[in-house]
Amino acid sequence: MAERNQITIRIEGMTCDGCARHVTEALKDVSWVEEAKVPSWKSGQATVIAESKVNDEVLIRAIREAGYRGVVRERRPLEEERRAPAAEGADYDLMIIGGGSAAFAAAIKAAELGAKVSIVESGTIGGTCVNIGCVPSKTLIRAAELCYRSAYPKFEGLTACPPPSEWQLVIQQKDELVASLREGKYVHVLDIYPNITLIRGHAKLAGKRNVSIDGKTHTPGKIAIARGSHPWAPPIPGLEEAGFLDSTDALSLDALPKSMIVIGGGTIGLELGQLFSRFGVLVTILQADARVAAVEEPEISEALAKYLAEEKVRVYTGAHISRVEKVNGERRVYVEIEGKESTFTAEQILVATGRLPNTSDLSLDEAGVKTGKRGEIVVNEHLQTSNPDIYAAGDVIGDPMFVYVAAYAGGLAAENALTGAGRIYDLFALPRVTFTDPQIASVGLTDKQASERGLKVKTSVLSLKDVPRALAARDTRGLIKLVAEEETSRLLGAHVLAAEAGEVIQEATLAIRFGLTVQDLVETFHPYLTMVEGLKLAALTFEKDVTKLSCCAA
Ligand SMILES: Cc1cc2nc3c(=O)[nH]c(=O)nc-3n(C[C@H](O)[C@H](O)[C@H](O)COP(=O)(O)OP(=O)(O)OC[C@H]3O[C@@H](n4cnc5c(N)ncnc54)[C@H](O)[C@@H]3O)c2cc1C
């Protein structure tokens, strides 16, 4: 019997039950398709069972000819029980270089598929997120936030808090949390899966299918590279000599400096800049772009810059640094802003200008693995590199660098490598959060991105002054902006600046993923006095003046 695949396709542009029928029929008409199902137009998805010779392009063309857009999200062999074939003559079926989030997700998936797998880690087990990234930064941010709020019940305070003397206490508690999560989420996981072996050492590729670990050569069936990334500092004259902190150094400072210049006004620069300011450090953020959080909607950048300024964080945009020097223990940064030369001085400089993939010193050329402009490993939609036996996942393949993307990619790369499942790396409806206070959370397209794609859009912008939860909490800082397709009202993007915006964004993520419309948001119950009710109000704002409504957005 011919091998059959189950193929999942995301369908865009369906607005009624008739559309679901059209797509189903179009797919059924394709030769060698045995079955096609679209559960409802709102699902935004079709499932097809077809012989494996039916390629993605044929299915997408059939959908396009029926008047819709399709993207293949997954293709896997039909058999429920897929086992990783034992790799002949290999000491491991899969060897993973790196021991962070992408690597652990890959190892667990491989172990569940019955494979013999090894993780090679040269540094601290658990990688960036748990040790020097998400966990330490978010726990310190929370400490500063709680104190800030409790000290200023009206939330209008301008001074920083808690006192700098409590920094060491907070750092100690952060270290305890990091150690316990590293133990629970990484080290103990190894005890649960006996077919995962941890090898300590520095791994390098040694030819097409060999890995050399501190001089010893292994020949695994497949290799997955999950080496992560490192902070990047721009080549500013004098910076290296003057000395500076990166995010890793900043999150484990023994003592707080009196003042700090943060170079970079993106996610990490904003999060850490506000954190240190709230601990009493005089913070200046220098951002080269015309606005902070430059990837977000302009309304959000502008409002956040204003809130930071109200907290006495000094924010300068369009700031082009010419050089840095250290004079009498103090760091000086020479900057041109709008054609005017200025000099800023501080005790410390924190550089937060992005991260680059860890791809040097791995002998990638020798193994036939190509890299891109920023040194990222180039992969296809199955996360396979230009060497068919080598896959890659996580920060090492470049942006977007988030831990939940790394973990998703790790599992997918392992499954594709071991079973040939052909699952597709699909980042549609990917939410992101910047943990400032208020937080920025976004999903989908901005107004500008939608227009650049030729979509005709409409937008609504709602101030948090019109959201009952924000009024009751006496914190009306923020706004919600929605982007929808003009003709169909399909939600294309949601952009939230609010306390706990990271929680609010998940509803919008589901709405975009499953092709829901603005009307669907309006017609869905939202509990009164929750921040997520703001999404419904923002949806209503397309048609109505919400300031004239009674209770509960009705
Ligand atoms: C300050 C900060 C805050 C962040 N906050 C968030 C957040 O709130 N939410 C979020 O989603 N993401 C956040 N991130 C991003 C997130 O941490 C990363 O996207 C994620 O950890 C990447 O996982 P990874 O497995 O790809 O790489 P890593 O976790 O970096 O793992 C790579 C591992 O490979 C090892 N290694 C490298 N080279 C070799 C070699 N040759 N041999 C053996 N081992 C090797 C390294 O030691 C490392 O342990 C943050 C990052 C930073 C820096």
The ligand as a Gaussian input file, in Angstrom:
#p B3LYP/6-31G(d) Opt

LIG

0 1
 C       18.044000      38.937000      29.430000
 C       17.185000      38.021000      28.605000
 C       15.831000      37.927000      28.864000
 C       15.037000      37.083000      28.112000
 N       13.710000      37.008000      28.407000
 C       12.898000      36.202000      27.698000
 C       11.524000      36.081000      28.020000
 O       11.032000      36.722000      28.948000
 N       10.763000      35.248000      27.280000
 C       11.284000      34.538000      26.239000
 O       10.539000      33.811000      25.583000
 N       12.604000      34.596000      25.917000
 C       13.417000      35.420000      26.621000
 N       14.746000      35.476000      26.316000
 C       15.266000      34.675000      25.174000
 C       15.465000      33.205000      25.582000
 O       16.233000      33.144000      26.750000
 C       16.163000      32.442000      24.446000
 O       15.435000      32.630000      23.255000
 C       16.262000      30.942000      24.713000
 O       16.806000      30.698000      25.984000
 C       17.121000      30.262000      23.636000
 O       17.213000      28.888000      23.885000
 P       18.248000      27.962000      23.059000
 O       18.011000      26.571000      23.525000
 O       18.157000      28.281000      21.637000
 O       19.679000      28.455000      23.526000
 P       20.349000      28.438000      24.975000
 O       19.356000      28.337000      26.040000
 O       21.271000      29.604000      24.997000
 O       21.184000      27.087000      24.993000
 C       22.357000      26.915000      24.267000
 C       23.323000      26.091000      25.101000
 O       24.360000      25.617000      24.243000
 C       25.554000      25.545000      24.983000
 N       26.665000      25.499000      24.010000
 C       27.063000      26.481000      23.176000
 N       28.058000      26.048000      22.397000
 C       28.298000      24.758000      22.724000
 C       29.195000      23.767000      22.249000
 N       30.053000      24.002000      21.253000
 N       29.179000      22.539000      22.823000
 C       28.307000      22.265000      23.813000
 N       27.427000      23.174000      24.292000
 C       27.408000      24.394000      23.758000
 C       25.499000      26.814000      25.844000
 O       26.329000      26.673000      26.981000
 C       24.011000      26.879000      26.202000
 O       23.748000      26.278000      27.447000
 C       15.591000      36.307000      27.068000
 C       16.982000      36.380000      26.800000
 C       17.770000      37.219000      27.554000
 C       19.240000      37.294000      27.268000

